[in-house]
């Protein structure tokens, strides 16, 4: 995975979606956002298709469950690894149906999310930029304080 495609972030909470998009951009990933399964389905049929999906399950218009079902049963939708991000109860019981590459229960730690993304979409080594500042929990918290939704970033 990761051969030039993007990460599709499917999340109905606009503040969380923007935070995830910014975090992944800062890490060097190309990203696309979708507010529901219907918008995500449009992106899944695009060329080039995303190469990883971060998927919330409980959304309006089209849920993550329905999107995942369509992805699995529609031959025109590429088989793309999915990382489920949800506060849905009993994710383990849904594993057979969802057949996801990974599951992260909300709230999750930033490090946990990034480790999961890197496992399924390793970035090629790029040129180092001495002026580039690393993404830290403090910098993400400062970024989030500027928005109405300010996550409590857990530390180890």
RAWONOR-V575772 format. One record per residue. RES is the residue in one letter. NEAR is the number of other ideal C-beta (glycine too) atoms within 12 Angstrom. Layout:
res	near
RES	NEAR
RES	NEAR
//
This chain:
res	near
X	27
X	23
X	15
X	16
X	27
X	32
X	44
X	46
X	41
X	48
X	40
X	29
X	27
X	20
X	22
X	32
X	31
X	24
X	35
X	42
X	28
X	26
X	34
X	35
X	20
X	21
X	27
X	26
X	35
X	23
X	32
X	32
X	32
X	35
X	27
X	29
X	34
X	22
X	25
X	40
X	32
X	22
X	34
X	36
X	21
X	21
X	12
X	18
X	28
X	42
X	33
X	41
X	46
X	47
X	50
X	41
X	37
X	27
X	30
X	16
X	19
X	28
X	27
X	42
X	27
X	26
X	38
X	38
X	22
X	23
X	34
X	21
X	14
X	16
X	10
X	14
X	26
X	26
X	21
X	37
X	30
X	45
X	43
X	37
X	39
X	35
X	20
X	26
X	12
X	15
X	27
X	15
X	11
X	25
X	17
X	12
X	21
X	32
X	21
X	33
X	25
X	29
X	30
X	32
X	23
X	27
X	19
X	30
X	21
X	33
X	21
X	23
X	38
X	31
X	19
X	29
X	37
X	23
X	19
X	28
X	36
X	20
X	23
X	13
X	7
X	11
X	9
X	9
X	9
X	7
X	7
X	13
X	13
X	16
X	25
X	17
X	21
X	15
X	19
X	32
X	21
X	17
X	27
X	24
X	17
X	15
X	19
X	13
X	19
X	16
X	28
X	16
X	26
X	16
X	13
X	9
//
